[in-house]
Amino acid sequence: RRQIELHDRLAATPVADVIVNHAIGIWQLALVHLGVVTPPDAEGRRPAPDLASAGLAIDALAALVDGLTDRLGDGEDMLRDALQQVQMLFVEIADATDQ
C-alpha cells in the first residue's frame, strides 16, 4: 500500500521538478566536498577540500543543466546560477590550495 502511494505521488510530480530537486542535491554535494558547508571541528578548523570529488559533482551538475537546456522549467535559471557560483567557488578554493 505504501509503495502504491509513493508511486502515485511520484507519477503526479512533474519530472522537471524531480530532476531539479536531484540537481540541488548534487550542488549541495559539491559544496560539502569543497568544505564550505561543513561546520568546523572543535578547534575551529574547516575540513580540507576534496577537489576531485567536488569537481565530479560540479561536472555532473553541468551535464544536467547544459544537457537539458530549456527542459527544466522554472528551476533552470536557479540551477544555472548555482552552477556558475559553485564553479567560481571551486576555482577560488583550488587557487588558494595551490598557494
PyMOL commands that set and color helices and strands:
alter all, ss='L'
color gray80, all
select helices_A, chain A and resi 2-12+15-34+51-67+73-98
alter helices_A, ss='H'
color red, helices_A
deselect
rebuild
show_as cartoon
